[in-house]
Amino acid sequence: MNSDNSNALPLWVQDRQTVIANDEGVEWRDGKRPDYSHTEQFLKAESQFEHPKGSLEAIVENLVRTFEMEASHKTNPEQWLSIVTDKFRMSSNGGQFYTAQNVSDQGTYNLFINDCEEYSSKGETFESSFELFHKAFPNGFLWELTEVLSGPPNITFKWRHWGTFNGPYKDNSPTGQTIEIVGLSIARVTDDLKIIEVEHYFDNSNFLQKLTSAHPFNHGKEE
């Protein structure tokens, strides 16, 4: 598939801004469309790959970005275009499978990060977890697809997630360091490229250690 017929693709595998623009009747989490204009400039500058429009790589990347946007900003999973809502389930590192409603209620950070010294999923809500990492990565915690290993109906692909640690994480001061997670996912999709099931495999221990290895944040004024 090439760029000449990419506009004939289903909406949910076009770029996420196009999905956001087609939002009639959508229940947005904050009552308004999400604005990616700030983070998009960093995504464009820092991405390592630019997949040709209409390629399988671009299609899968768009699908995942649409899902991430919908999971983060659409309160009603019935309105998520990227998935088969009543069949969808997702897991990480061979653990428990979660439904779309689980994702909507708890957020991906709370579902994917196990309780540990650096982070407590039981102590965070969807909103507080989102705010915590938004503060730590004010330019966005960015995501891109790096390679597709197999095509539909069982798509296997590699990816990288990264951000610049420019804001405080809890009581830890920012370091300005780029922190990255790499992983592999397997997505089972329908003929029209909606996600039925997705399994993620990654190690986030190094990510959390880098967020908490800096000196404690100084809340007072220096004398």
Secondary structure, DSSP 8 states (H G I E B T S, - for coil): --GGGGGGS-GGGS-HHHHHH--TT--BTTSS----HHHHHHHHHH-S----TTSHHHHHHHHHHHHHHHHHHBS-GGG-TTB-TTT-EEEETT---B-HHHHHHH-HHHHHS-S-SS--GGG--HHHHHHHHHHH-TT--EEEEEEEEE-TTEEEEEEEEEEE--S-BTTB-----EEEEEEEEEEEE-TT--EEEEEEEE--HHHHHHHHSS-B---S---
